[in-house]
Amino acid sequence: MAFKIRDANEADVPQIQQFIRALADYEKLVHLVVATEEQLHATLFGSPRFAEVIIGEEDGTPVGFALFFHNYSTFLAQPGIYLEDLFVKPEYRGRGYGKALLARLAQIARDRKCGRVDWAVLDWNEPSIAFYESLGARKMDEWHTFRLTGPALNRLAKSL
């Protein structure tokens, strides 16, 4: 079995959407997925591109993906990478594909002179937490993630 990682292209949008839905199903959040293929195409391959995707394939079959974008660390004065999604189909887990996708992301970060790679994981997702810690990632317990969305985002935007 040959595993390879490649950059996603426009023809991959339906597969990317399938990966997103499968990840959301695993995370018990599928009810929050409203992304359409058209939106994914515009934001991943339009101008500007807001995120990038790498796809892992076993013998030409897409089995996993990582979706990421750049952020910036003022403390380091360097760009960083934020990993939004990492997913490997359940039947392909345990073969090192998740680690390979993260290793490729680490290479991209290094090549682009990024100072770090960040991501979030749901607190109940013990298998993923153990996996990330086995790679040397450290949980940032002192930080809390906040989010503005929907009506709250609109109210704040209109408050000026």
C-alpha positions in Angstrom: 0.0 0.0 0.0 1.4 3.3 -1.1 0.5 6.4 0.9 1.1 9.9 -0.4 0.2 13.4 0.5 -0.7 16.1 -2.1 -2.0 19.6 -2.2 -5.8 19.7 -2.9 -7.1 21.1 -6.1 -10.4 22.5 -7.3 -11.6 19.0 -8.3 -11.2 17.9 -4.7 -14.0 20.2 -3.3 -16.6 17.4 -3.1 -14.2 15.1 -1.3 -13.2 18.0 1.1 -16.8 18.5 1.9 -17.2 14.8 2.5 -14.2 14.8 4.9 -15.7 17.9 6.7 -19.0 16.1 7.2 -17.4 12.9 8.4 -15.3 14.9 10.9 -18.4 16.7 12.1 -20.2 13.4 12.5 -17.3 12.0 14.6 -17.4 15.2 16.7 -21.2 15.0 17.1 -21.4 18.4 15.4 -22.9 17.6 12.0 -25.9 19.8 12.7 -23.5 22.8 12.6 -22.2 22.1 9.1 -23.7 24.5 6.6 -20.7 24.8 4.2 -21.6 24.2 0.5 -19.3 23.1 -2.3 -19.6 26.6 -3.8 -18.5 28.2 -0.6 -15.6 25.8 -0.2 -14.5 26.4 -3.7 -14.6 30.2 -3.3 -12.8 30.3 0.0 -10.2 27.5 -0.8 -9.5 28.3 -4.4 -10.7 31.8 -5.0 -8.9 35.1 -4.6 -7.9 35.5 -1.9 -7.5 31.9 -0.7 -8.5 31.8 3.0 -7.3 28.3 3.7 -5.3 25.4 2.2 -5.9 21.6 2.2 -3.6 18.7 1.9 -5.0 15.3 1.1 -3.6 11.9 2.1 -4.2 9.1 -0.3 -3.7 5.3 -0.1 -3.1 3.8 -3.5 -4.9 6.8 -5.0 -7.9 6.7 -2.7 -8.4 9.8 -0.5 -8.3 8.7 3.1 -7.7 11.8 5.1 -7.1 15.6 5.0 -5.8 18.5 6.9 -7.2 22.0 6.4 -5.1 24.9 7.6 -4.5 28.7 7.3 -1.9 31.2 8.5 -2.1 33.1 11.7 0.5 35.4 13.3 2.3 35.4 16.6 3.2 38.9 17.9 5.3 37.4 20.6 7.5 35.6 18.0 7.0 38.2 15.2 6.5 35.2 12.9 3.6 33.7 11.0 2.1 30.5 12.2 -0.2 27.8 11.0 -3.6 27.1 12.5 -4.8 23.5 11.8 -8.6 23.8 11.5 -9.3 20.2 10.6 -7.4 16.9 10.6 -9.3 13.8 9.7 -8.5 10.2 8.7 -11.3 7.9 7.8 -11.9 5.4 10.6 -11.1 2.3 8.5 -7.6 3.8 7.7 -6.7 4.8 11.2 -3.7 3.2 13.0 -1.6 3.2 9.9 0.3 6.4 10.6 -1.6 8.6 8.2 -2.6 11.2 10.8 1.0 11.5 11.9 2.1 11.8 8.3 -0.4 14.6 7.6 0.8 16.5 10.7 4.4 15.9 9.7 3.7 17.4 6.3 2.1 20.3 8.0 5.2 20.7 10.2 7.3 20.7 7.0 5.1 23.4 5.5 5.4 25.5 8.6 9.2 25.1 8.7 9.5 25.9 4.9 7.4 29.0 5.4 9.4 30.1 8.5 6.5 29.7 10.8 7.1 29.8 14.5 4.4 27.3 15.5 1.4 25.2 14.6 -1.8 25.5 16.7 -5.1 23.7 16.8 -7.9 22.9 19.1 -9.4 19.5 20.2 -12.6 18.8 21.9 -12.1 18.1 25.6 -13.8 14.7 25.4 -11.7 13.5 22.5 -9.2 11.5 24.5 -7.9 9.4 21.6 -6.9 12.5 19.7 -5.5 14.2 22.8 -3.3 11.1 23.5 -2.2 11.1 19.9 -1.2 14.7 19.8 0.6 14.4 23.1 2.5 11.4 21.8 3.9 13.6 19.0 5.2 16.2 21.6 2.3 18.6 21.3 1.4 20.3 24.6 -2.1 21.1 25.9 -2.5 24.9 26.5 -4.7 24.7 29.7 -4.0 28.3 30.5 -5.8 29.5 27.4 -9.5 29.5 26.6 -11.0 29.7 23.1 -13.6 32.3 22.5 -15.8 32.7 19.4 -18.1 35.4 18.1 -20.6 34.2 15.5 -24.1 34.8 14.1 -26.2 37.4 15.9 -23.5 38.3 18.4 -21.0 38.9 15.6 -23.5 41.1 13.8 -24.4 43.1 16.9 -20.8 43.8 17.6 -20.0 44.8 14.0 -23.0 47.2 14.1 -22.0 48.7 17.4 -19.6 51.4 16.0 
